[in-house]
Amino acid sequence: MISVLAEDRVFLDYGPIEMMLMATSPDKNMTVQMQEAAKEVMTWLSQLSKVLDQAKDVRTLNHPRLLELPLPLRWMVEAVLETGDKSLTPMAAVAGTFSDLVADRLVEDGAHKVIINNGGDIAIRLFGSERTKVGVTPSIGANRFTHVIELSSTSGVGGVATSGRGGRSFTKGIASSATVLAQTARVADSCATLIANHCFTPDPHILQLPAEELDPQTDIPGHCVTVKVGELSPEVKRKALGNALAKTNELVTKGIIQGAVVFLDEFVGMIPNDLCYPLNKKGGS
């Protein structure tokens, strides 16, 4: 359930959560603190399970007393509200929220560098001269990354999240992957979902079905989600990618996210243009 992999790494496998915790401090070994934070995840997950119906209900975004909600659900609601899109439910931010909860707990415990990877939704906390690199994959489930993002304590990035076809959740779009950088992992998570959803344009070769036909317990009944994508013309791909980048630009302009990179098969676009670099540049490896 909780495995110590090294003095700076702990792995948690509990229910729906598979989380890698990494934390370091110049003053102490953080292994015990990471184990305690992993145990706290179980408590937070229990809290959320008791209000799961609210977490899956879009009407919870209009809850009149957010402070009365359990902390995980409150952070999920606040993150989705920040996107400005009321079609998302709080579940759009669930993975990123748990990454943030753990990361902030470890910072409180004295960590100077924290990386929490919850199934690809990553919370990052860097202080002082700390730096890190994040690999970006061209598709969900890819076993390699093709681009790299460099981050420092001055980057203003506290979360990196990816959404798209083949992910753990449904998508309304056709993006191979949409990776978002934001101040928190929970906002990056919800915005990655939103941008991936916007990577779409109607085409006969795209099969979509109501989400409830695929999962009766879905949090987005009545929404059509992508089931299969056939052979698409370059024009269709460019239009879909353009729609995703338009939403990215809107979110960046509003200061909600720092940027995003979107892949659609052989096409890729990013805002800003220097968000990340291919492995064959800058000596990436």
N, C-alpha and C positions, 0 to 999 in steps of 0.2 A: 504494500500500500504506500508506504513512505520509504524510499530507498536513498541512502547516502552514496552518491557516485564518486565524490571527491570532496575535499574540504571546502570547496566553494560551489558545489553542485548537489542538489537534492531533487529527486524525481517523485512526483505524487501521481498515483493512479487510483482514483476514487470515483466510482459511479461514472458520470459522463465526463469527468475531468481527467485529462492527461496533461500534467503541467511540469515543466522544467524550471526549477528555481536556481538562479545564480546570483550570488551576492558576495562582495568583498569589502573589507574595511582595512585601513592601514593600522588600526589599533587592536583588532582582535579577529579571531576565527569566527565566521558567521554560521557554522554548521548547525549549532543548536538553535540559533534564531530561525534558520530556514526550516528546521523540523517543526518548530513551534508555529511558524506561519502556515506551514502545510496543514497542521492540525486545525488551525483557525479556518481554513478553507472548508473543512467539514461542517463547522458551525454555521458559516455563512450559507453554505449550500442547503443545510437544514432549514434555515430561516426562509430562504427563497422557496423551498418546496412547499411551505405552508401557505404561500400566497401565489402559487404558480398560475392559478386562473387569472389573477390580476396582471401578472407579468405577461400573459399571452393576450391580453385584452387591450386594444388600442384606446379604449375609453379611459384607461388608467392614466394616460397622458394628461387628462383634465382633472386629475385628483385634486380636490381643494386643499388638502393638508398633506403635502409631500413629506413633511418631517415626521408624520406618524407611520410612514412606511418603513419596513426593515431596510437597513442601510444598503444592501445589494440592490434591492428594487428601486430605492430612491435614486441611486447613482445611475441605474439603467434608464429610468424615466428622464432624468436631467440630461443625460447624454443624447437621447433621441430628440428631446425638445430642442436641443442646441442645433440639430440639423435643420430645423424648420420644416420638416416633412411629417405631417400627421398621418401618413399611410403606414409608417413603421410602427411596430409594437415595441414595448420595452425589451423584448427578447433580442432585438437587433443589436443590443449592446451587452449581452450577458457575458460572453467570453472575455471581452475587453475589460468589463467591470471587475471580474474576479482577478485578472492580471493586475489591475490597478490596486485593488484591495491588498494583495500580497506585497506588491512593490512598496506601497506607502508604509505598510507595517514594518518592513525591513529597514526602510529609511529611518523610521522612528527608533529602531533598534541599533542604529549607528552605521548602517551600510553607506559606503560612498559610491558604489557602483552596483546597480541591480538590473538584471535582465530576467523577466518572467515571461516564459513562452507557454501560453495556454492554447495549444492546438493551432498555432500560427498567429494568434492575436497576442502581441508582445507589448509589455510595459517596460519602459526603460527609464532609469533614474541615474544620472551622471552628475558628479560634483567635482569641482576643482579642475584638475588636468585630465580627468578620465575621458576616454574616447571608446567608441566601438564601431563595428561595421555590421550591417544587416544585409543578408543576401535576399535578392528578389527573384522569385521563380516566375517563369513565363506562363505557367498554368497551375491550377489547383492540383495538388497531389504529385507534382513533378519532383523527381528525386535529385534534382540539381538546380542551382540558381545561375542565372546568366548575367545579372546586374548586381551592383553593390551600392548601398547607401552608407555614407560616412557621417557619423554623428559625434558631437562633443557636448560638453556641459553647457555650451553657449548656443546650441542649435535651437533650443526651445521645443524640442520634440520629446514627448514622454510616452508616445505610443505609436506602434506600427501594426496595421491590421490588413488582412487580405480577404477578399470575397470573390465569387465567380462561379462558373459552372464546375460541378463536381465537388463543391464544398459540403460542409456538414449541414448547411441550411439551404432552403430553396432560393433560387434567384429568378428574377423576372427578365433578366438580360441574357446576353450571349458572350460576355467577356470571358476569356480564358482565365484571367485574373485581374483584379484591381487592388493595388496596394496603396494604402493611404497613410500619411504621416500627420499626426495631430499632437496637441499638448498632452492628451491622455489616451490610453489604450481604448477606453470605452467610447470616446468620441470618434477615434479612428475606426473602431469596429462598426459603429452605426453608419458612418459616412462611407465606408467601404461597401457596405450593403447597398446604400443609396446609389453610389456611383455605378456599381455593377448592374443594378436594376436599370439604370439609364443607358447602359450600353446595349441598345436595342433599336431596331427598326423593323416594321412588318415585312415578312417575306414568306412565301409558301413553303420554303424549306426549313422553317423554324416551327417545331411542334410545341405547343403550350397546352396545358390542361389546368383546370381549377385545382388549387393546392389541396383542397379537402378530398379530392378523388385519390390523391397519392398518400395523404396522411390525414385521417379523420380528426386527429388531435392537433392539427396545424394551428399556428397563431394567426394565419392570414387567410381564413376561409373567404371565398369569393374572389380571390386574386389568382390570375393565371400565371403559372410559373413555367419556366423552360424545361422541357423534358428531353428533347432531342434537337440537334442542329445538323442539317444536311450540308450539301455543297452550296456555299454562298459565293456570290460574285464579289470581286474586289470593291465594287461600288457600294454594295450593301454593307460590307465590313467597314469601309471608310465612314459611311453615314452613321452606323451604330457607334463606332469609336468616337466620332465627332460629337455625338450626343452625350457620351460619357465625359468627354473633356470639357464640354460646355457646363455640365453640372460641377465638375471639378473646379473650373474657373470661378463659378459662382461662389462655391464654398471657400475658396482661397481669398477671393475679393472681400468676402464678409469676415475674414479672419477666423473662420471655424476650423480650417485645416491648414497645414503648411504646404501640402501638395499631394499629388498622386501620380502613379504610373499605371497605365492600363494596357494590357495585352489582349489582342484578339487574333488568335492564330499567328500569322506571320507579321501582323501589324502591331505597332507599339506607339503610344503617345504619352507624354508626361508634361506636367505643369508643376513647378517651373522646368525649363528645358535642361537644367543642370541638376535635377533632383537626384539622379543616380547615374552611374556609368557602367558600361559593359566590362566584363571581366578582363577583356584583352586590352583595356586602357588603364592608365594610371598604375600599372603594375598589379592590378587586382588578381587575386588568386584564391 
